Amino acid sequence: MTSSRLPEKPSDLFDLANDVVDALAENATFANLKTALELMTKLTAAMYAYGAYLAIEDGAKHSPSRGLLKHAAQTWQRTEEELRQWLLVLPDYSIVSRPCRMVGPA
């Protein structure tokens, strides 16, 4: 993974990204709204890819869709990495009001 400052579990990562988007939108400057929109796009792509991966993984247990599992896993890993990169370039998580369990040193 990219950084130990970010949550490990996908659901925690999605929650953090969503909280950052909300905080940026509340402090509505043009730069914040533009960043929030771009981050929301990455978040949506990562959530979709993760959901597709889970669905294919579940279906692959009972069908010949195993061939799609590798592609879905690669797509999920790529979109997760893009989301993590976006979160890392944001200057400060202090805009997020609720604490988040982080992996490794903060």
PyMOL commands that set and color helices and strands:
alter all, ss='L'
color gray80, all
select helices_A, chain A and resi 10-26+30-60+66-89+93-95
alter helices_A, ss='H'
color red, helices_A
deselect
rebuild
show_as cartoon
